[in-house]
Amino acid sequence: MWWKLTGVVALTAALIFSVIPIRTHAVLHDPVNDPPPSWASLGDLLGSMYITTGTAVLIAGILAVAGYVAFKVARGHW
């Protein structure tokens, strides 16, 4: 049962992070004139994420489905 719940948590986290839009500044970089941008860190990536209304609703839906699946797994029905 623990491996199923671990799978549910991992899949839920992957789905949530995949639906969150990330702001980029790629249009601000001119490869001819500007020096190349520095590599982004994980902190920069997480700081560039933003939540829209549609994203919040989608995350709530993902969490609801994951909660239902986790409940069914914990009760032993799956």
Buried (B, 14 or more C-beta within 10 A) or exposed (E): EEEBEEEBEEEBEEBBEEBBEEEEEEEEEEEEEEEEEEEEEEEEEEEBEEEEEEBEEBBEEBEEEBEEBBEEBEEEEE
